[in-house]
Amino acid sequence: MKSSLKIGSVLGIPVRLHVTFLLILPLIAYMLAVGPTDPGYPFGPLGFSALSDNMLLQFGLGTLAAILLFVCVLVHEVAHSYVAKRNGIKISDITLYLFGGVSAMEEVPRNPSVELVMAFVGPLTSLTIGVFFGALWFGLPQLFWGSPTIGPLVYLMFYLNIALGIFNILPAFPMDGGRVLRSILAMRMPYIQATRIAVGFGKLFAYLMGILGLLMGLNGIWFIIIAFFIYIAAGEEERSTITSVVLDGVKVREIMTKDVDTVDAGASVADLLKTMFEKKHLGYPVVEGGRMVGIVSLSDAVKVPEDRRGVTKVGDVMTRNVITLKPDDDASEALQRISKFRIGRLVVLDGERIAGIVSRSDLVRDLELYGTLKGKK
C-alpha cells in the first residue's frame, strides 16, 4: 500500500498527500469548526462556534479553513522549491504530512548561502501571507469583526500563518530555522559538524516540548506528538546529510562488486533456486546471448508453483525493466535509487557489458569505510 497520493504538480514538481495528512485533516476541521468566534477572545475568533445552530455551515467552514491552511503550507513549500530549482537543486516531490510539508531534495545543498536563502524563504512566505490577512482583519474591522463566517476565516489565516512562520524559524531541526542555523555554522566549520550542532538544537527543542506536554497533562498531547516527530526527523536529517557528505566524490566503480554471477534466460527456475542456495545470493542479472535482458530475484522464483519450477524458464519470471547505473555515476546516486525504488541491488552497465553490481550491503560497508577515512582528515 502506498503511503502517499499524488494530487497534482506545481513547477513540474509532483505534490503528494501523505496518509497522515488525510488522518489529521478531519480533526483540524473539527477543532476550527467548534473554536470560539468572539472577536474579543484573547486570540481573536479561532473558529465558527457562533454558527452552532447551522451545523452544516459550521463544519463546512471549518473544513474550508483547514484546507486553506494546508494550501498555505503548500505555498510555503513551493517557495522553498522555487529557490532550490533556481539554484540547480532538483526537488523530487512535495509531500504534505501530519504537521506540515516537506520538499524532498535529491541532493543536500552544499553552498551555505544557497541553503540560507532556501530555508528562510519558507517562513518569510508564511509571515507575508499572515501579514496580508492581518491587514485585512485590522484594516477593515467594520467588514470582518461582526461576521461569524468570513471574519473568523480571515482571522484564522492571519493567526495560523503567523504562527507557522514563527514556529518554522525556530533554530532547531527539522524546522527551517534549523537549516538557517546550519548554513550560518557551515560558513565557519565543516558541514557535518554544523549539521550535528543544528540537529542537537532540534533534539533539545523536542525534549523541552515533550516535557512541557507531559506537564500539561491531556492538554499537552499534541506537544508530545509534535516533539516525537521533530526528534525522529532531526535524526533522519543527520543520517542523510552525513551519508551525502561521506559519499561526496566517490564513484560507482569504486564501490561496485566486479565479479558478477549471472544466470541464463533459458535456465529453469529449479536451477536458479539451486544456484541461489549454493552461492547465497538472492538476485542475479539475467543474460541472453551475452547481453543482459533482465534481473531475477528469489521473490520472482518462489511465485512459481513447485511442480512447475523444472519446466518454467528464468526468462518467463524475470523483471525486464531493470534500473541500472554507469561506472562513472556518483555513489550517492546509487544510494538514492536503492532507497527510492526500494530494491536490494543495482546492475552497473558499461555500454551493454555488465561491469559490476552495487548492493545495499556494499553501500553500508563503504559508508562505514569512507566515513572512517574522512573522519581522520
Secondary structure by P-SEA (a helix, b strand, c coil): ccccccccccccbbbbbcaaaaaaaaaaaaaaaaccccccccccccccccccccaaaaaaaaaaaaaaaaaaaaaaaaaaaaaaaaaccccccccccccccccccccccccaaaaaaaaaaaaaaaaaaaaaaaaaaaaccccccccccaaaaaaaaaaaaaaaaaaaaccccccaaaaaaaaaaaacccaaaaaaaaaaaaaaaaaaaaaaaaaacccaaaaaaaaaaaaaaaaaaaaaaaaaaaacccccccccccbbbbbbccccaaaaaaaaaaacccbbbbbcccccccccccccccccccccccccccccccccccccccccccaaaaaaaaaaacccbbbbbccccccccccaaaaaaaaaaaaaaaaac
